[in-house]
């Protein structure tokens, strides 16, 4: 199985460290990049639009973040989609159990699935496998 | 032949014409005589004056001759004296060489004229030049003389060797000139003399003698005097005196003409009148004869002359013959007796005999006769003896009238009376025939006829004895059988006997009303009343009366009916009771019951409850056709009318709610439930009930508010639970992941690293728990203590806490509220709220300008509002408006942003029953408004 490039967009610094450990443990991720809000990720995305090697295969996107939250990120990426020649699978990853968050994620066709935290090694392997 | 009046008038015209002609001729003659007299007198005067002037001419010529060739007068005084002696009217003579008076005789009295320059004087030179121009003597003046008085000056131009030397002049006093015998002898009462001259300068005629007569309104004659331009006038002082006599004669002639005219007219009338009188008498005689003949022949009644002894017909008129259908000769031939009905013959013969014997002078009889066709007729005969002077009684005259029709009519009337009597007696209605004439007469005596009905009614109220009197004056002529049944009496006599006992006090009012009606000359009357029958039972009756035709004035015959309406009254009472019961029931319903007519949309009924619910009376509602729509709340009117119209069109029941405005201006919620009343298939009216649901609406409002509060609280709790869940889960999931990683750790270092992470999670979790605890505490403080707090104190306190940051960032404050502003709030919350908002304003300051924080406090809708504004970086509310007050919601990269301050602030404000709102623009600034409860 080809290793994947994964972006983690989450403002929780501890979670970022944990997910890095899990990525290492899974062995299915070739590289990962962490962003503390959606805005940072969008800016990076805009800079690497034509470089498929830099562009992620998978994005694990948190909902509640400062500056630009997960929903705003989804709105912004709509405008960049046509310029990207790579399939990016986006997972909404959140601690929220509010039904409206889960329901809202379904309204975005670009969100592959809604995954409640915590994300385990097996979950990550499954995510990559699903791809 | 002229008629007398015409003849008289023509004579009057003739005499008047003669009078007019004579009068005109008389006037002409008198005028001619006067003219002749005046002309003669004027001529005499003229001749006298002319003679005097000629003498003056001679005097001037003689004086001129005294001038020698050298132009010097010789022996002037001597010549002058002689000349004056020869001319008595001249008062002085003058020689005027070169126009300057140098010689005057006599000098005494004329000194003033000496050396007077005639040609140099403006008013003298004109006339002086005339004599030079004409080279003749010219009499100047009359003028005011320099030596005094009025006079005339005759100037003769003198030439010495064809050269003008000067004037030889004579001065004549005016009174001397006019002192001629003819003038003096003139009748001054009749004529007046006037002397005039046309002023050479003004060209106006000037008169020199005093006069009271207006020349131009008088009759006058005048004559011009040569060499002087003078006019002599002779004026008739009484120009109209000649007419007085003429007018007198004219009127005398007029009166004589009228008298003669009238006299002639009267004279001519007499024979005419006599002639007319004769003719009239002739016509009268002829007329009488004709009249008698025509009366006899064409009379509507029959005449006959009967032989007083034999009873044979002598002569009969046409009418009598027509009655019997025989000719006069046929009657004579058959004999009167044979035509008489046998049953009437005896009585007729007896009367005829008594008349003949002179026992009676005349007799009348109604007899039957048999006509030619065999028909029986009734004739009324009046037979009397016919007397001719100095002759024996031999003839009877008979007046005959056909009474067959009257006899037949009487028979019919008798039959009819019998029939009507039977109807009266057997009528199902109780009928009375009464006589009110005595009652009316008594009302006349009381002076109540045609008086105001109220006055009449009051009179009988105040005078019950008069009421009884009137009752007693009613005469009952007859009653029918039904009356006996009504009053429960056996016969009429008993009824009349007990009538007074049957009149009950309850019927007094009806009796008074009847008396009022009689006083007003009412011909028909109807009233509901009550009687008591012989068994003591009360019966309701409808009493009606009509005055029988022909008795309207006397009221001698009045027909009354007293219909027993007891059962009807009982039914009416039952209906009335039922209606009152329903009305009472309707009025007790706790709602306004109403009914509208579908056709007219007029309100038929509105229950009294309208007063209690809306404050308006039933009358106020009924008076205005648009009362309902006018009093609907303006905001509800359109919809309510729309629903009402729709229901009316579709004839469907309707149940709707709207607000109405009460009389006192309050708002009442109404629930209106309406339906339609059908008669057959047609809806005739709309009925409904309007229920006051104001209390229910208020309860509903309170309930809704409570529901809203509960829902909101639930929502907040739910949100909070999500927040708690999310925040806790983010930590627990991290713990779960770390534990999993510890379990799968391959080295001690790795495990230690995880343990270190676990401690971080623990700290973070502790902090989250602390925040959540704060929020829980805020929301669980049900009864927060509030106290009056000085806003200024709390601002100062916050400034102290943040003094380092304020100083470092050069923050300035603007406070727009009085120093003593007091807010009722929880102290801890107020401190926290102000701290959070001011610290946020400093934290999110704009990098390019110094922070300015404005704090205001004012009232809005009677509630305190605290407003804190800054000029910081601002917030994009379009993007972040929904999460500005959310927990852990941050939207900047500020390292101090925790996303908890505004969340806590909002919770604190809402826990105090208030609200917070935000207005912001990126790069401009942000304003937070705190609304207190």
Interface residues (C-beta under 8 A of the other chain):
Chain A: X12 X14 X15 X17 X18 X19 X21 X22 X25 X64 X66 X67 X69 X72 X94 X95 X96 X97 X98 X116 X117 X118 X119 X120 X121
Chain B: X722 X725 X726 X727 X728 X729 X730 X732 X733 X734 X736 X737 X738 X740 X741 X744 X754 X757 X760 X761 X764 X879 X883 X888 X889 X890 X891 X892 X893 X897 X899
